[in-house]
Amino acid sequence: MANYYQPEIETASREQIVAWQNERLLKQVRHVWDNVPYYRKKMEEKGVTPEDIQSIDDLHKLPFLTKDDLREAYPSGLVGKPLSECVRIHSTSGTTGKRVMAFYTQHDVDLWEDCCARAIVAAGGTKEDVVHVAYGYGLFTGGAGLHGGSHKVGCLTLPMSSGNTERQLQFMCDLGSTILCCTPSYAAYLAESIEEQGLRSQIKLKAGIFGAEAWSEDMRHDIENKLGIKAYDIYGLTETSGPGVAFECSEQTGMHINEDHFIAEIIDPDTGDVLPEGSKGELVFTAITKEAFPLLRYRTKDICVLSRKKCSCGRTHVKMSKPMGRSDDMLIIRGVNVFPSQIETVLMQQGYPANYQIIVDRVNHSDTLEIMVEMAPEMFSDSLADITKQEKDLVAALKAMLGIMAKVKLVAPKSIARSEGKAVRIIDNRKI
């Protein structure tokens, strides 16, 4: 198909995949034991040594890692290589003041870009294509991952980043972009802008690779119809490299996980027990080829299903479904991770009581975030000017913490309904 399709890997037998995973898991466990004291301590507390891990059948013996562990080990407590051997970092938005930081050696970057290249080829990409990367660049992994993958395939790469829609459309028309990489909500916005400006006949797009936020099948079909493309899903986490951990093929019935680099498990989110194939549960990843940030049994909090049903594309790597939700309270809004704890931290720092409600909606395919904040009695004022200033100050403080804009509405004391049970903090009106 293209010069980066790797049939010897992507269509390997189950026996060969297991052999790779067994060999690489044993090597990785020893690497982590020798070089990551934080995780070695967790293994010791569980009474596990590298000698106890003889194959992937023993994976369940290893302790889990969670986002709390990553925050506790911030910034470099989980790094498995000297910083002098690391060439890059990426990071998530911070929660309660601490970010999740991922480190990369050059080897890690190369393998990550290989995975993204596979995703581009699975979407029909070849060296003849023009890949329009409208994911954010910088600390966010989206732009860098697809950018590097595009180079590996040999495509002409447009490093557009996000925003500046007029420039996006100009370059899309003038340079003949054929593959669009961005969040699905931004793809929908670009589609509407193209329609409004009458540019449909000038657009040469044939495919889109969209990820970083949840999106429905209805949204996929709407984007496909408006842009005249086939829209492919892609999955990844900063903690496990970034996009390219898994990707859709032409069948569009789930995302193939790059099993030569990642071992996937589905667990019961409450008990931690490993569930059989086909069960719905929490997705757990073990990175078996990463050097600098070699996470073992990392709990993603994403709820999904794994399937080894034969795929028409010929790829044999296991498929994961679209995430069906999360086992924690994290929201993904316009590609950014948002936690209620972040919002609560800002409110408390600004002197507001912890009585608030988060309302998320999707308007014209774009996520909106509104926060209703209850004022303390001493803050309440009849002056519209005073309230407007307080709202503007809070919007700025939240933007600094979250990295995205949120609408703030200050309401009177005691006006947000109380619950006798767990407080209803989040109202998510999006259809996912």
C-alpha positions in Angstrom: 0.0 0.0 0.0 2.4 2.7 1.2 6.0 2.7 2.1 5.3 2.5 5.8 2.9 -0.5 6.0 4.7 -3.1 8.1 2.9 -6.4 7.4 5.6 -8.5 9.1 4.5 -6.7 12.3 0.9 -5.7 11.7 -0.3 -9.0 10.3 1.9 -11.2 12.6 0.4 -14.4 14.1 -0.9 -14.4 17.6 2.0 -16.7 18.5 4.5 -14.2 17.2 2.9 -11.3 19.0 2.9 -13.2 22.3 6.6 -14.1 21.7 7.5 -10.5 21.2 5.5 -9.5 24.3 7.0 -12.2 26.5 10.6 -11.2 25.6 10.0 -7.5 25.8 8.0 -7.6 29.1 10.8 -9.6 30.9 13.4 -7.1 29.7 11.2 -4.1 30.6 10.5 -5.4 34.1 14.2 -5.8 34.8 14.8 -2.3 33.4 12.2 -0.8 35.7 13.4 -2.8 38.7 17.0 -1.6 38.1 16.3 2.0 37.2 13.0 3.2 38.7 13.2 3.1 42.5 9.6 4.3 42.9 8.2 1.3 41.0 10.7 -1.1 42.5 9.3 -0.1 46.0 5.8 -0.8 44.8 6.9 -4.3 43.6 8.7 -5.0 46.9 5.6 -4.0 48.8 3.6 -6.5 46.8 6.3 -9.1 47.3 7.2 -9.3 43.5 10.6 -9.6 42.0 11.6 -9.7 38.3 12.1 -13.4 38.6 8.4 -13.8 39.3 7.6 -12.5 35.9 8.3 -15.2 33.3 5.7 -14.3 30.6 2.6 -12.1 30.0 0.6 -14.7 32.0 2.4 -13.3 35.1 1.5 -9.7 34.3 -1.3 -9.6 36.8 1.3 -10.1 39.6 2.7 -6.6 39.0 1.3 -3.6 40.9 -0.8 -1.0 39.1 0.3 2.6 38.4 -2.2 5.4 38.6 -2.2 9.1 37.8 -1.8 9.7 41.5 1.5 7.8 41.4 2.6 10.0 38.5 1.8 13.2 40.4 3.5 11.9 43.5 6.7 11.0 41.5 6.6 14.4 39.7 8.7 15.6 37.9 11.1 12.7 37.2 10.6 10.0 39.8 9.4 7.5 37.2 12.1 8.1 34.7 14.1 5.1 33.7 17.0 6.8 32.0 19.5 9.5 33.0 18.1 12.9 32.0 21.2 13.4 29.9 19.9 10.6 27.6 16.4 12.1 27.3 15.7 14.4 24.4 12.2 15.6 25.0 9.3 16.0 27.4 5.6 16.3 26.9 3.0 17.2 29.6 -0.7 17.2 30.4 -2.4 20.2 31.9 -1.8 20.3 35.6 -4.2 19.1 38.3 -4.0 20.7 41.7 -0.8 22.3 40.6 1.0 19.2 39.4 1.3 18.0 35.8 1.9 14.6 34.4 5.3 14.7 32.8 6.4 12.2 30.1 10.1 11.8 29.1 11.5 10.5 25.8 14.8 9.2 24.6 15.5 9.4 20.9 14.6 5.7 20.7 11.2 6.5 22.3 10.5 9.3 19.9 11.4 7.0 16.9 9.0 4.3 18.1 6.2 6.7 18.8 6.5 8.2 15.4 6.5 4.7 13.9 3.1 4.1 15.6 1.7 7.4 14.3 3.0 6.5 10.8 1.1 3.2 11.0 -2.1 5.2 11.8 -1.5 7.5 8.8 -1.0 4.5 6.4 -4.1 2.8 7.9 -6.0 5.9 6.9 -4.8 5.6 3.3 -1.7 7.8 3.6 1.3 7.5 1.3 4.3 9.7 0.5 2.1 11.4 -2.1 -0.2 12.9 0.5 -0.2 16.3 2.2 -0.9 15.9 5.9 -2.5 18.9 7.5 -1.7 18.8 11.3 -4.1 21.0 13.2 -3.5 19.5 16.6 -1.8 21.7 19.1 2.0 21.7 19.3 4.1 22.4 22.3 3.7 20.3 25.5 0.6 18.6 24.0 1.5 15.4 22.3 -1.0 15.6 19.4 0.8 17.9 17.0 4.3 16.3 17.6 3.1 12.7 17.2 1.3 13.1 13.9 3.9 15.5 12.6 6.6 12.9 13.2 4.5 10.1 11.8 3.8 12.1 8.7 7.6 12.5 8.2 8.1 8.8 8.6 5.6 8.0 5.8 7.3 10.7 3.7 4.2 13.0 3.4 4.4 16.7 2.8 3.7 17.9 6.4 1.9 21.2 7.2 2.6 22.0 10.9 -0.5 24.2 11.2 -1.2 23.8 15.0 -4.7 24.7 16.2 -6.6 28.0 15.6 -6.4 30.7 13.0 -9.1 29.1 10.9 -8.7 31.5 8.0 -5.1 30.5 7.6 -6.0 26.8 7.9 -8.5 27.1 5.0 -6.0 29.1 2.9 -3.3 26.5 3.2 -5.8 23.7 2.8 -6.8 25.1 -0.5 -3.5 26.4 -1.8 -1.4 23.3 -0.9 -4.1 20.7 -1.5 -4.2 19.1 2.0 -5.4 15.4 1.7 -5.3 14.2 5.3 -6.5 16.3 8.2 -5.3 15.6 11.7 -7.0 17.5 14.6 -9.7 17.1 17.3 -13.1 16.0 15.9 -14.7 19.2 17.3 -12.2 21.3 15.3 -12.8 19.2 12.2 -16.5 19.9 12.5 -15.8 23.6 12.9 -13.6 23.6 9.8 -16.3 21.7 7.9 -18.8 24.4 8.7 -16.4 27.2 7.8 -15.7 25.5 4.5 -19.4 25.2 3.8 -20.1 28.8 4.8 -17.3 30.2 2.6 -18.2 28.0 -0.4 -14.8 26.3 -0.5 -16.0 22.7 -0.8 -15.0 22.4 -4.5 -11.4 23.6 -3.6 -10.9 21.1 -0.8 -9.0 17.9 -1.7 -9.2 16.1 1.7 -9.8 12.4 1.5 -9.3 11.3 5.2 -9.1 12.7 8.7 -7.4 11.3 11.8 -9.2 12.6 14.8 -8.6 12.1 18.5 -7.9 13.7 21.9 -11.6 13.9 22.8 -14.7 11.7 22.8 -16.9 11.8 19.7 -20.0 10.0 18.6 -20.7 8.0 15.5 -23.2 10.7 14.6 -20.5 13.3 14.7 -18.2 11.0 12.6 -20.9 10.7 9.9 -21.6 14.4 9.9 -17.9 15.3 9.4 -17.5 12.6 6.7 -20.5 14.0 4.8 -19.6 17.6 5.1 -15.9 17.1 4.2 -16.3 14.2 1.8 -13.8 12.1 3.7 -13.4 9.0 5.7 -12.9 9.9 9.4 -10.6 7.7 11.5 -10.2 7.5 15.3 -6.8 7.5 17.0 -6.1 6.9 20.7 -3.2 7.7 23.0 -2.2 9.2 26.3 0.7 11.4 27.2 1.6 8.8 29.8 2.0 6.1 27.2 3.7 8.4 24.5 0.8 10.2 22.9 -1.5 9.4 19.9 -0.7 6.2 18.0 -1.1 3.7 20.9 -4.1 2.5 18.9 -5.7 3.6 15.6 -8.6 2.7 13.3 -8.3 1.0 10.0 -10.6 1.1 7.0 -13.1 -1.2 8.8 -13.8 1.5 11.4 -15.0 -1.0 14.1 -12.4 -0.3 16.7 -8.7 0.7 17.0 -5.9 -1.7 16.6 -3.5 -1.5 19.5 0.2 -1.6 18.6 0.8 -4.8 20.5 4.5 -5.0 19.7 4.9 -1.9 22.0 1.9 -2.1 24.4 0.2 -4.9 26.3 -3.5 -4.1 27.0 -5.6 -5.5 29.8 -9.2 -5.0 30.8 -9.8 -4.9 34.5 -12.7 -4.5 36.9 -12.3 -0.9 38.0 -13.5 -1.7 41.5 -11.6 -4.9 42.3 -8.6 -4.7 39.9 -9.3 -8.2 38.7 -8.4 -9.0 35.0 -11.5 -9.6 32.9 -11.8 -12.0 30.0 -11.8 -10.8 26.4 -15.0 -9.2 25.4 -15.7 -7.8 28.8 -16.4 -4.1 29.4 -14.0 -2.7 32.0 -11.1 -0.3 32.6 -8.2 -0.3 30.1 -4.7 -0.9 31.5 -1.5 -0.5 29.4 2.0 -1.8 29.9 4.6 -0.1 27.7 7.2 -2.8 26.8 9.6 -0.8 24.6 9.8 2.6 26.2 13.1 3.5 27.7 12.7 6.9 29.5 9.1 6.5 30.9 8.5 2.8 31.0 5.1 2.5 32.7 3.9 -0.9 33.8 0.2 -1.6 34.3 -0.9 2.0 34.0 -4.7 2.5 34.7 -6.1 4.7 32.0 -9.5 5.1 33.6 -11.0 4.6 30.2 -13.8 2.1 29.9 -13.8 0.0 26.8 -13.8 -3.6 25.3 -11.0 -5.5 23.6 -11.7 -7.8 20.7 -9.6 -10.2 18.6 -12.3 -10.8 16.0 -10.7 -11.1 12.5 -10.4 -7.8 10.8 -11.0 -7.3 7.1 -7.9 -5.0 6.8 -5.7 -8.0 7.6 -4.2 -6.5 10.7 -4.0 -9.0 13.6 -3.4 -6.8 16.6 -6.2 -6.6 19.1 -8.8 -3.9 18.8 -10.1 -1.6 21.5 -13.5 0.0 21.2 -14.1 3.7 21.5 -13.9 4.6 25.2 -17.4 4.3 26.6 -16.8 6.6 29.5 -14.4 6.9 32.4 -14.0 5.3 35.8 -13.1 8.7 37.3 -14.5 12.2 37.1 -12.1 13.5 34.4 -13.7 15.5 31.6 -12.1 15.9 28.2 -13.1 19.3 26.8 -11.7 20.4 23.4 -8.9 17.9 23.8 -7.9 19.2 27.3 -8.2 17.1 30.4 -10.2 18.9 33.0 -10.8 17.7 36.6 -13.3 19.1 39.0 -10.5 19.2 41.6 -8.7 21.8 39.4 -11.8 24.0 39.4 -12.3 23.5 43.1 -8.7 24.5 43.8 -9.1 27.7 41.9 -12.4 28.6 43.7 -10.9 27.9 47.1 -7.8 30.0 46.3 -10.0 32.9 45.2 -12.0 32.7 48.5 -15.2 31.1 47.1 -17.0 28.2 48.8 -16.8 24.8 47.3 -20.3 25.0 46.0 -20.3 24.9 42.2 -21.7 23.1 39.2 -19.9 22.2 35.9 -22.1 22.3 32.8 -20.6 20.8 29.7 -22.4 21.0 26.4 -21.7 20.6 22.7 -22.8 23.5 20.5 -22.2 23.3 16.8 -19.9 20.4 17.4 -17.7 22.4 19.8 -17.5 21.7 23.5 -18.6 24.4 25.9 -17.7 24.7 29.6 -19.8 26.7 32.0 -19.2 26.9 35.7 -21.9 28.1 38.1 -20.2 29.4 41.3 -22.1 30.1 44.5 -20.9 33.3 46.2 -20.3 33.4 50.0 -22.8 35.8 51.7 -20.0 38.4 52.2 -19.2 38.4 48.5 -22.8 39.0 47.4 -23.5 42.3 45.8 -26.4 44.0 44.1 -23.9 45.8 41.8 -23.8 44.3 38.3 -20.3 45.9 37.8 -19.0 44.2 40.9 -20.3 40.8 39.9 -19.0 41.3 36.3 -15.5 42.1 37.6 -15.6 39.0 39.9 -16.6 36.8 37.0 -13.8 38.2 34.8 -11.2 37.6 37.5 -12.4 34.0 38.0 -12.4 33.4 34.3 -8.8 34.5 34.1 -7.8 32.3 37.1 -9.5 29.3 35.6 -7.9 29.8 32.3 -4.5 29.9 33.9 -5.2 26.5 35.6 -7.2 24.7 32.9 -5.6 26.1 29.7 -9.0 26.7 28.2 -11.7 29.3 28.5 -14.7 28.6 30.7 -17.8 30.7 31.1 -18.4 31.7 34.7 -21.8 32.5 36.2 -21.8 33.8 39.8 -25.0 32.9 41.6 -26.5 33.9 45.0 -25.6 32.1 48.2 -27.5 28.8 48.8 -28.9 28.8 45.2 -27.2 25.6 44.0 -29.3 22.6 45.1 -27.7 20.4 47.8 -27.7 16.7 47.7 -28.0 14.3 50.7 -25.7 11.9 48.9 -22.8 12.6 46.5 -22.9 16.1 45.2 -23.9 16.5 41.6 -20.9 18.5 40.4 -21.0 17.7 36.7 -23.9 18.0 34.1 -22.6 16.7 30.8 -25.1 17.3 28.1 -22.9 16.0 25.2 -24.1 13.0 23.3 -21.1 10.7 23.4 
